[in-house]
Amino acid sequence: MLTSLIYALQAAAPAEPPKGGGMSMWIMLIAVFAIMYIFMILPQRKQQKKMQEFRNSLKKGDKVITVGGIYGEIAEVDEKTVLIKVDGDVKLRVDKQGLVRDSSDFQQNQR
């Protein structure tokens, strides 16, 4: 009995679409994407550009740290790879993408 009453009330009520809801939804969606771009994408691009500049400016004698945490001094620089002198006569050839920072800056900050 209660269900038939609910169905009768629903049938009697006119079906109107909500007013003004579409435009505010688009504004909120655009605002969310703008905030994401400002706080996530821009800083990531800046960091990638800084890393690329670091890798392009490498030269013989620079002290670097690899992604794996190996400290070394650059003995030779090629287009895509770097030969790192690790200890004594031990040398490693590493891809430039595997270098993350200049260890001389890191060691100065630790003192």
Backbone as CSV, one residue per row, in Angstrom:
resi,resn,N_x,N_y,N_z,CA_x,CA_y,CA_z,C_x,C_y,C_z
1,MET,0.823,-1.177,0.000,0.000,0.000,0.000,0.883,1.263,0.000
2,LEU,1.909,1.247,0.829,2.812,2.376,0.910,3.551,2.576,-0.410
3,THR,3.939,1.488,-1.045,4.659,1.607,-2.323,3.768,2.182,-3.407
4,SER,2.498,1.831,-3.418,1.604,2.396,-4.427,1.407,3.893,-4.205
5,LEU,1.401,4.343,-2.973,1.290,5.758,-2.663,2.537,6.513,-3.154
6,ILE,3.715,5.921,-2.960,4.961,6.552,-3.416,4.966,6.656,-4.933
7,TYR,4.560,5.598,-5.628,4.497,5.629,-7.099,3.522,6.694,-7.599
8,ALA,2.390,6.849,-6.908,1.404,7.845,-7.314,1.957,9.260,-7.130
9,LEU,2.695,9.510,-6.046,3.282,10.823,-5.817,4.376,11.135,-6.843
10,GLN,5.150,10.118,-7.213,6.201,10.322,-8.211,5.609,10.623,-9.583
11,ALA,4.524,9.969,-9.921,3.896,10.190,-11.216,3.255,11.574,-11.288
12,ALA,2.770,12.085,-10.159,2.105,13.382,-10.146,3.116,14.529,-10.179
13,ALA,4.342,14.300,-9.695,5.345,15.371,-9.658,5.935,15.566,-11.059
14,PRO,5.995,16.798,-11.534,6.571,17.035,-12.856,8.095,16.831,-12.820
15,ALA,8.640,16.249,-13.876,10.088,15.992,-13.957,10.769,17.212,-14.559
16,GLU,11.459,17.992,-13.732,12.172,19.179,-14.196,13.674,18.947,-14.048
17,PRO,14.437,19.340,-15.030,15.892,19.217,-14.887,16.398,20.264,-13.893
18,PRO,17.494,19.969,-13.202,18.025,20.954,-12.250,18.485,22.212,-12.987
19,LYS,18.300,23.352,-12.364,18.625,24.624,-13.009,20.018,25.092,-12.589
20,GLY,20.834,25.491,-13.571,22.137,26.088,-13.304,23.212,25.121,-12.836
21,GLY,22.971,23.847,-12.826,23.946,22.880,-12.336,25.047,22.592,-13.338
22,GLY,24.768,22.714,-14.615,25.740,22.373,-15.639,26.929,23.315,-15.688
23,MET,26.670,24.596,-15.598,27.740,25.580,-15.705,28.663,25.531,-14.493
24,SER,28.109,25.389,-13.296,28.948,25.341,-12.097,29.806,24.080,-12.085
25,MET,29.308,22.985,-12.636,30.087,21.757,-12.716,31.317,21.976,-13.604
26,TRP,31.151,22.634,-14.748,32.274,22.879,-15.659,33.303,23.811,-15.040
27,ILE,32.833,24.814,-14.305,33.753,25.737,-13.638,34.580,24.996,-12.596
28,MET,33.953,24.139,-11.812,34.670,23.363,-10.802,35.664,22.400,-11.452
29,LEU,35.288,21.779,-12.548,36.164,20.846,-13.255,37.398,21.563,-13.805
30,ILE,37.189,22.731,-14.388,38.314,23.525,-14.907,39.208,23.985,-13.763
31,ALA,38.620,24.377,-12.638,39.407,24.814,-11.484,40.267,23.678,-10.938
32,VAL,39.734,22.476,-10.882,40.497,21.323,-10.398,41.686,21.049,-11.313
33,PHE,41.476,21.086,-12.631,42.575,20.855,-13.559,43.624,21.965,-13.478
34,ALA,43.197,23.201,-13.283,44.146,24.309,-13.160,45.000,24.149,-11.899
35,ILE,44.397,23.773,-10.811,45.136,23.566,-9.559,46.107,22.395,-9.703
36,MET,45.667,21.313,-10.333,46.557,20.174,-10.572,47.749,20.588,-11.420
37,TYR,47.522,21.380,-12.453,48.601,21.820,-13.340,49.603,22.679,-12.580
38,ILE,49.107,23.592,-11.764,49.987,24.503,-11.039,50.816,23.772,-9.983
39,PHE,50.203,22.869,-9.237,50.899,22.240,-8.122,51.592,20.929,-8.455
40,MET,51.282,20.296,-9.596,51.897,19.017,-9.909,52.743,19.049,-11.177
41,ILE,52.226,19.584,-12.249,52.903,19.488,-13.542,54.016,20.518,-13.672
42,LEU,53.787,21.762,-13.306,54.826,22.794,-13.419,56.087,22.485,-12.604
43,PRO,55.971,22.102,-11.334,57.185,21.768,-10.586,57.943,20.568,-11.169
44,GLN,57.210,19.582,-11.682,57.853,18.416,-12.288,58.627,18.819,-13.538
45,ARG,58.067,19.672,-14.358,58.766,20.145,-15.561,60.016,20.932,-15.199
46,LYS,59.912,21.768,-14.169,61.066,22.558,-13.731,62.189,21.645,-13.252
47,GLN,61.844,20.603,-12.507,62.838,19.667,-12.002,63.482,18.888,-13.155
48,GLN,62.691,18.459,-14.143,63.238,17.745,-15.289,64.185,18.626,-16.093
49,LYS,63.850,19.879,-16.255,64.707,20.809,-16.995,66.029,21.009,-16.257
50,LYS,65.974,21.139,-14.932,67.177,21.312,-14.130,68.083,20.085,-14.243
51,MET,67.510,18.877,-14.202,68.295,17.653,-14.335,68.926,17.549,-15.719
52,GLN,68.197,17.928,-16.754,68.732,17.875,-18.111,69.905,18.851,-18.266
53,GLU,69.790,20.039,-17.705,70.882,21.012,-17.750,72.106,20.479,-17.012
54,PHE,71.897,19.825,-15.855,72.997,19.236,-15.102,73.706,18.176,-15.934
55,ARG,72.941,17.301,-16.564,73.545,16.210,-17.352,74.249,16.722,-18.598
56,ASN,73.766,17.796,-19.190,74.415,18.363,-20.373,75.695,19.122,-20.024
57,SER,75.815,19.577,-18.784,76.978,20.382,-18.390,78.091,19.545,-17.756
58,LEU,77.978,18.222,-17.764,79.003,17.374,-17.157,80.312,17.478,-17.913
59,LYS,81.412,17.471,-17.156,82.732,17.525,-17.780,83.705,16.685,-16.953
60,LYS,84.846,16.417,-17.524,85.871,15.609,-16.870,86.292,16.285,-15.559
61,GLY,86.387,15.473,-14.503,86.789,15.985,-13.200,85.643,16.275,-12.253
62,ASP,84.404,16.347,-12.762,83.245,16.584,-11.890,83.019,15.378,-10.986
63,LYS,82.630,15.632,-9.765,82.299,14.560,-8.832,80.788,14.411,-8.824
64,VAL,80.326,13.168,-9.022,78.897,12.920,-9.178,78.440,11.755,-8.311
65,ILE,77.123,11.637,-8.180,76.484,10.518,-7.496,75.513,9.878,-8.478
66,THR,75.526,8.535,-8.548,74.608,7.827,-9.438,73.290,7.557,-8.715
67,VAL,72.318,7.068,-9.467,71.022,6.713,-8.893,71.196,5.636,-7.829
68,GLY,72.146,4.736,-8.042,72.389,3.656,-7.093,73.183,4.070,-5.870
69,GLY,73.620,5.334,-5.796,74.332,5.824,-4.637,75.840,5.690,-4.732
70,ILE,76.371,5.472,-5.931,77.811,5.341,-6.125,78.413,6.720,-6.348
71,TYR,79.440,7.035,-5.552,80.150,8.300,-5.679,81.339,8.074,-6.602
72,GLY,81.590,9.029,-7.490,82.731,8.898,-8.369,83.099,10.216,-9.017
73,GLU,84.215,10.163,-9.751,84.706,11.332,-10.475,84.684,11.010,-11.957
74,ILE,84.193,11.935,-12.762,84.064,11.696,-14.194,85.453,11.682,-14.832
75,ALA,85.720,10.581,-15.572,86.989,10.446,-16.271,86.829,10.707,-17.764
76,GLU,85.623,10.480,-18.275,85.378,10.644,-19.711,83.885,10.880,-19.935
77,VAL,83.562,11.767,-20.856,82.165,12.072,-21.164,81.913,11.784,-22.632
78,ASP,80.900,10.957,-22.912,80.451,10.703,-24.284,79.096,11.366,-24.462
79,GLU,78.486,11.112,-25.610,77.183,11.729,-25.880,76.102,11.239,-24.918
80,LYS,76.059,9.913,-24.679,75.005,9.360,-23.832,75.531,8.697,-22.564
81,THR,76.832,8.447,-22.497,77.389,7.751,-21.346,78.510,8.561,-20.708
82,VAL,78.891,8.133,-19.499,79.961,8.770,-18.749,80.803,7.663,-18.125
83,LEU,82.113,7.811,-18.156,83.010,6.883,-17.488,83.373,7.501,-16.136
84,ILE,83.062,6.769,-15.060,83.268,7.286,-13.709,84.394,6.511,-13.044
85,LYS,85.351,7.233,-12.493,86.417,6.624,-11.697,85.896,6.528,-10.272
86,VAL,85.768,5.278,-9.793,85.164,5.061,-8.484,86.218,4.998,-7.390
87,ASP,87.211,4.105,-7.549,88.246,3.952,-6.527,89.483,3.351,-7.172
88,GLY,90.613,3.989,-7.028,91.850,3.477,-7.617,91.732,3.375,-9.131
89,ASP,91.864,2.161,-9.648,91.747,1.924,-11.091,90.353,1.448,-11.499
90,VAL,89.410,1.431,-10.581,88.059,0.948,-10.865,87.277,2.049,-11.576
91,LYS,86.784,1.715,-12.792,85.990,2.674,-13.567,84.696,2.007,-13.999
92,LEU,83.643,2.781,-14.010,82.321,2.297,-14.427,81.800,3.180,-15.549
93,ARG,81.213,2.552,-16.571,80.550,3.315,-17.616,79.063,3.349,-17.274
94,VAL,78.533,4.550,-17.146,77.155,4.740,-16.706,76.430,5.627,-17.704
95,ASP,75.164,5.361,-17.918,74.327,6.229,-18.741,74.160,7.567,-18.029
96,LYS,74.106,8.648,-18.788,73.952,9.979,-18.166,72.660,10.089,-17.361
97,GLN,71.635,9.348,-17.777,70.365,9.392,-17.058,70.493,8.803,-15.656
98,GLY,71.579,8.042,-15.404,71.797,7.435,-14.099,72.481,8.349,-13.105
99,LEU,72.855,9.546,-13.520,73.495,10.501,-12.619,72.440,11.448,-12.064
100,VAL,72.467,11.615,-10.741,71.414,12.416,-10.125,71.870,13.736,-9.544
101,ARG,73.134,13.825,-9.114,73.569,15.106,-8.542,75.080,15.220,-8.529
102,ASP,75.512,16.434,-8.310,76.929,16.750,-8.197,77.336,16.495,-6.755
103,SER,78.259,15.571,-6.511,78.607,15.217,-5.128,79.441,16.291,-4.442
104,SER,80.100,17.161,-5.192,80.863,18.224,-4.525,79.922,19.172,-3.797
105,ASP,78.746,19.455,-4.364,77.744,20.271,-3.666,77.213,19.539,-2.444
106,PHE,77.011,18.232,-2.581,76.467,17.417,-1.502,77.444,17.362,-0.328
107,GLN,78.737,17.189,-0.614,79.725,17.089,0.446,79.910,18.429,1.168
108,GLN,79.807,19.533,0.449,79.942,20.846,1.088,78.776,21.123,2.028
109,ASN,77.568,20.661,1.650,76.389,20.889,2.488,76.405,20.035,3.755
110,GLN,77.117,18.911,3.736,77.158,18.007,4.883,78.096,18.510,5.984
111,ARG,79.025,19.380,5.652,80.007,19.867,6.647,79.458,20.946,7.507
